[in-house]
Structures are given as structure tokens and as C-alpha cells.
Amino acid sequence: MERKTSNEIKEIFGTIIGSAIMAIGISLFLLPNQLSTGGFSGLATITYYFFNVPMGLATIILNIPLLILALYKLGVKFIGKTIIGTFSLSIFIDIFDKMTPITYDNFLASIYGGIIVGIGTSIILKNYASTGGTDLISNIAKSYKPTIKMGTVIMFTDITIVLINMICFRRIEIGLYSAIAIYLMGKVLDLIFEGINFTKLIFIISDKNQEISEKIQELERGVTGLYGKGMYTDDKKMVLMCASPRKDVGRIRKIAKDIDKNCFIIISNAREVYGEGFK
């Protein structure tokens, strides 16, 4: 029970930290340049410039109907941290909005704003929370239609909001720079969730499997032998499989080629690897 409570406190704290980082990207980079990464912050940018409504307050107002619907459709447990994330982000946005923007260069703002918002978003998602907006819309949509792809809903909603920004501000550059920010935010999310040091999966087909596997094991890399069959020659073959960090791939390839210059090697990306030596 104590451990569960401790984890919940850590997740809440992580959600608040992530919201603060997101707010820095929005208030000090994107908002001063009329840019957005989609979501309700994009709509709030419009109300900020046209109606002088504080962006944080506008974000809360826009999210209230969704939060009520989500409470009904998704339950109290899910909505709890979402409320914390939504209100934290809104408060931090209005706090940082009073500070001097870092840059008024649209290109720099789209790059650094997208990266910083991506970092903040990933921290929030890693703590199983959200800041409302398109995340909440996608979850509600999935509750009505379980087969729907959440990524598709988020992408469609974000693109629509960016188009509305372009129409309201009458500047096509807003859409172009916002697209850069959205792309970079997505890449940062991928890097943080998948890691920078992608694991490689190596398959080696050779008549000298034993020698190759022994040399590879000297690098403290495990090797698994899979039984295969050449469909053209009808010959039975042993296929070596090895999961390796990127840094060892060159050495493993050289070992195989030095022992058997005619060996067949396949190297591919492995999304996630669990077990000894890995996660």
C-alpha cells in the first residue's frame, strides 16, 4: 500500500514537472511567435491574440467540457492525473507568459519550442497522465469506438487546429513553422520512449556457425542458434541470431566476415529487447 502511494506521488510530481517544461516551450518560444504544436494550446493562442484571454485560462475553459465527458466515460482514476496535468500546464503557461520570450525568430522558436514541448509531453506520458486537449479527445473517441486509432485522431485534430491558426492569423508561414514544431515534438517523444541507443538484431547464415558464435560470445554477447532450411537448395542451415547494442554491430559483422567471407548477414532494428544485458 505504501509503495503504491509512493508511486502515485512520484507520478503526480512527474506530471507537474512535465507540465512546467511544456509551458516553457509554449510561453517562451511558440506563443510569442503565434505558433503551436496543435492541441488546445493552439486554440488558446487564437483567444490570446484576438480576445486578450490569458492562454492558461483559455486552456482550462476549453478542457472543462472534455473533462466532464471523460469523467463519465473513462472514470475517476484516469481523469485525476489529467486534471492535475491540465491545471498545472495552464498555471505554468500564465506564469512564464509574464517573462521575456527567448526568441522572436519563427524558425528558432519552432525548433526549440517543439523539442522542449516534446520533452515535457514525454515526461507526462511516462507518468501515465495527460494535459487534456487532443489526448483526451482521442481517449474519449476510443471509448466510443475501440477500433479507432488514437494516433489518427490526435494527428487529424492537431492538423485541423493548425489550419484554424493559419486562417485566423492569415499567415501560411504559421502552418509551415508549426509543422516543424509538431514533427520535432514527435521525434523527441520517439527518442525518449524508444531510446537513442537502438538495439540491433543480427542474423548470420554460415557454414562456420560454431567458430563465429564462440568469437561473438567473447564480446559478452549472447548468440542463439535457430534451425533453418534453404528452400532453393533444400539444405538445412543453422541461423545465428544475436541482439546487440549499436556500438558492437561493426565488430560482430567483422568477426563473421573474417571467419567466413561468404556468410550471409541480416541486420535490423529491434524496437525493444528485455532480458539479461538489456532492459
N, C-alpha and C positions, 0 to 999 in steps of 0.2 A: 504493500500500500504506500509506504514511504517513498519507495523507488518510483512508483507511478506518479506520485505527486511531484517529486523532484524533476522527472522528465517533462511533466506538463509545465512547470515553472520555467525550465530551460527553453521549451518551445515558445512560450509566451515572450520571454526575454529575446529570443532569436527573432521572433516576428516583429518586435518593436525595433530592434537594431536594423533589420532588413528594410523596414518602413522608412527609417531615418536616412538610410543610404539611398533608397529610391527617391526620397524627397530632395536630396542634394542634386541628383541628376535632373530632376524635373524643374526645381525652382531656380537653380543657378546656371543651368545650361539650356534646357528645352523651352521652358515658359518664356524667358525674356526674348527668345527668337521666334516665338509663335509656332514652335514645333511640338510634336507629340509622338509617342510610341503607340498611339491608338488608345483604346480603353476609355474609361470615363474621364481620365485626366485630359484627354483630347477634347471632349465636350466642355469640360470645365475651363479649358483655355479660351474657348469662344465666349463663355459667360464672363470670364475675367476681363477680356478686352472690350466687349461690347456693352456689358451691363455693370462693370466695375464690382462684380461679386468676387470676394476672396476665393481663390481656387480651392483651398481646403474645404471651405463651407459648401461650395458648389458640389464638390465630390461627395460629401456626406448626403446632401439633399438628393442627388441623383441615385445614390445607393439605397436609400431608405425603402423605396417600394420593392427593390430586389431582395433586400434583407428580410422583409416581411414575408415575401413569397418563398424565399429559401427556407425560412424558419418552418413554414408549413410543409414544404416538400422534402427538405433534407434533414430536418431535426435540429435539436438544440446543440448537440455535441459538435456538429460540423460548423454551425453558424457562430459559435462562441469565439473562436480564434479569428474568424473572418471579420467579426465586429471589431475586435482589438486591432487587427491589421488595417481595416478601413479608417477607423478613427485616428489611429497613430499616424498613418500616412497623411491624412488631412491636416492634422495639427502641425506636423513637421513641415509640410508644404508651406503653410501660412507663416511659420517661424522663419524658415530660410528665405521666403519671398521678401522679407524686410532687409536682407543682406544684398550687397552689390553683386550683380551677376559676374561670373568668371570671364565670360566672353560674349561678344555680340556678333561673332563670326559664325554664320549658319553652318558652315562645313565642320568647324571645330566643335560646335555645340552638338551637332548630330552625332559625331563620333564619340565624344566623351560622355554626352548625355545618354546615348544608347548603351555604352559599356557600363556606366555606373548604375543605370536603372536595371540592367541585366543582372548585375551582381546583387543588388538589393532584392530583386524578384526571386533569384535562385535561393537566397537565404530564407526568404519567407516560405517558398515551396518546400524546402528541405525540412522546415518545421511544421509541415502539413497544415499550412494556413494560406490565406489569400487576402488581397486588399479589395475584394469585391469586383465591381465592373465586369469586364468580359469573362474573367474566370468564373464569376458567379453565374453569369448568363449561360455559359457552357454547361455548368453543373446542373442548373435548373432544366435546360433543354434535354440533357441526358436522362433526367428523372422522368421526363415525359416520353422520350424515345431512346431507350437504352442502346440501340444500334448506331446512334448518331456519333460521329467522330468529333470529340471535343476540340481538337486542333483546328478542324474545318470551321467550327462555329467561331472560335476565337479569331482566326485569320479573317473570315468574312466580316465580322463585327469591327475589327481594327481597321480594315481597308475602308469600310463604309464611313467610319468616324474621320479618318484622314481625308477622304474625299469631301466630307462636310466642311472640314477645316479649310481646304483649298477653295471651296465655293465661297465661304464666308469672308475669308481674307483676300480672295481674288488674286492669289499668287500661286502659280503652278509649282514654284520652287519649294513651297512649304511641303507639298506632297513628295517631291523628289528627295529633299533632305530628311523628311520624316521616314521615308522608306529606308534610308541608310541607317537611321537610328533603330528602326524595327528589326532590320537584318542583323545588326551588331548585337542587339539585345538577345536575339535568338541564338546567335553563335556563342555568346557568353554563357547562356543557360546550358547549351550542349557541352561546352568545355567543363563547366563546374559539375554537371551531373555525370558526365562520362569520363572526365579526367583528361589531362593533357597527354600523359604517357599511355597512349593506347596500347593494348596488348595485341600482339600479332599471333596468328595461328599458322604454323608451318607444317606442310605435308611433304614428305620426301619419299620418292619411289626409287629404289635402287636394289642392285643385286648384292650390295655390301652393307646391308642394314645393321648387322651386329657391330661392325667397326665404327660406323657413323654414330650409332646410338651411344656407344661407350665414350666416344670423344665429346659428344654433346653433354653427357652426364658429368664430364669433368668441369663444365661451366656451371654446375649445380642447377641444371635444367632437367626436368623430368621428360621422359620420352615414352610414348605408348605405341605399341605395335598393333596395327589393325590388319586383319586378313582381307585381301582383295583379290580381284581376278581381272586380268586383261581380256576384255571382251573380243578384241580383234585377234589376239594370238591364242586365247584360251589358256594362258599361263597364269598360275597362281602367284600372287605377289604379296609381299609384306609392305604395308604402308606405314611409315613412321609419322606420328603426329606429336607436335611439340608446341605448347603455349609459351610465349616468350615476350619479355618487355622489348620495346623497340631497339634499345641500345645493344641487345645481344643478337639481333637478327643477322647483321652482317657477318658476325663470327660463325654463327651456325651455318649460314649459306656457304661460307668459305670452307668450313670443315667438310661439308657434304661434297663440294666440288673438288676439293683436294683429294679425297678418298676415291670418289667415283665421278669423273668428269662427264659421264653420260647420264648421271642421275636426273630425275625429273622433280622439280621443286615448285610447290604452290605456296604463296604467302598471301594471307588475307587478314583483314581486321577482325578482331574479336571484341564485341561490344562490352561484355563483362565476363570475368573469369573468377570463380570462387574456389578456394582450396588453399593448400599449403603453398606459400610463396606469393600468393595473390591476396584477394580480399578475404 
